[in-house]
C-alpha cells in the first residue's frame, strides 16, 4: 500500500493506492476538503503547504479506510517546483517513512502526470506518446515502457495553460481565466482572426506560445471597442484555436515520428473542450487510440505520484534521509 | 538610459551585453506589461551566461533555476497577490551570493527582497519594437551601462 504526497505547486495533495486501486485522493482545493478544514484557500507559499499537509494526509488515510501502519511505501514529489514547497512534502514523507520503518520513493512531478495514465478507471500501458500541458509545463514525450521517457518536444517560452490564462486576461476575463476563455470560445467562430500557430513547421515538435500572446495584445490594442464587444467570443475562439492547434498537431506528429498509435494526455489543459474535441477528431482520422484520464487525475494530485512509485526503485532507510528537493528537472531528450 | 529595440535580435544583443556586466550575487528586476519581452530578455541574457536549456516563463511555477557558467535563478511574481514578508521566505533560497537572479513582476515584492543591481523596464511600441529603459543605483554599473550604450550606438 502506497501513500503519495505532492506539494510541488499550489495544491497540497495526498493519496492512498492499494495495488492499482485508488483508495483515496485528497486535493486541498477540493470543496469537500475545504468544508472539513474550515475553508482556508491555500495560496502559493510553502507555509500554506505546511499548514495543510498533515490534515490532507490524515484525510487521505481516513477516506481510504486504512490504518497508517498498513502503508508499506511512501512516494513524494521531489522536483520540479518551488524549493520551499517541495521541501514541505519531502520532510513530511521522510518523517512518516522513518516513523513507520518503510521505504521511500522520490518522484518527478512530470513523470507523475504520465503515470496518471496507468491508473483506473481505464489504465493503459506503453508504448504511447504523452502530451503534458498545464499552466507551468508543456511537453510531449515518448514512453516506450514504464519509467522510460524520451522528450520529443517542449515549450521554448510560455506553457499552453499560461498562454490560455494570459489570453483570457487580455480579453478582460480575469486571471487565471483559461476555463472562462474555453466557455466564451464555445460561442465563437475560430476562423474570425488568424493568430499565428507557434513553430508551425513540419518536423518541429517544440512549442512556442509567446508569439500568439503578443499577437493578441496588438490585435486588441488596435481594435475598435465596438467590434471587440460584438466579436469577443470570435476572438476568444480564434486565439484558443491557435494554442490548441499547436498542441494537437505536434502531439500527432510526435506519435507519427515514433510510429506509435496510442496517445495519452496529462495536465490541467486536458480539461479544455477544444483540445479534447480536436484531439479526438484527429486521432480518429489518423487511426490513433486516445486516452484521457478523468479530470481529477489530469490536474495535480498525489495518486499519480503513488502510481509512478509502483515501478520506480525505492530507497530504504538510511539512504532516503539524504533525499532533497530540486527546483528544476523535466524529461531528458 | 533608454533604447528602442526594433527587433528581437537587437534585444538579444543588448541582453547579452548587459549579462556581461553582471557579477555573482546581482539581482535584476524586469518590469513591463504582458508580451513586452521580459522572459525573452532574460533568455538571451542567460544564454550569454552559459545557460543551454530553454529558458521558459516561470509565471506558473514562480521560480526556475538554470546552470550555466554561473547558476541563474529566474523568478516571476505575476501570480502573487498581496506579497508579504512571509512570502519572501519562500524566495530566500533564490537570492544567493554566488548566483544571478532575474525577477519579473517585482513591484509588490520590492520592499521585502534584495535591492536590485539594475531595473529594466520594457514597454510596448509596436509589434516588433520595445522601449527598454535601464536604471541602476550603483555608480560602477551605471558607468559600465553608459559605455555599453555608447559603444553599441543605443
Interface residues (C-beta under 8 A of the other chain):
Chain A: X9 X44 X45 X46 X47 X80 X81 X82 X83 X84 X85 X134 X135 X136 X154 X155 X156 X157 X158 X159 X161 X162 X166 X169 X170 X175 X176 X206 X210 X213 X214 X215 X217 X218 X221 X327 X328
Chain B: X33 X34 X35 X39 X40 X43 X54 X56 X57 X58 X59 X60 X61 X62 X63 X64 X65 X66 X79 X80 X86 X87 X89 X90 X93 X94 X124 X126 X127
